[in-house]
Amino acid sequence: MDNNIEPQRKPNYTRRRIKFALAVVALIVTSTLMLTWHDGDTTAALMVEGVYIATALWLIVRFAPRD
């Protein structure tokens, strides 16, 4: 039986941290813009903001550095 398992590459933590930081900055910027330019419909803006918060929590769990 031939076990040709490729060696595991070491994760690039610097790139992972940069991607996570960019995702956090983008989330903050877009949510701030949405709350300040919601065009009078506060209920819809808050509902979409809830989706943004859920997305932020998912990003934290999925892409946070694992040291």
HELIX and SHEET records of a PDB file:
HELIX    1   1 TYR A   13  THR A   36  1                                  24    
HELIX    2   2 THR A   42  PHE A   63  1                                  22    
END                                                                             
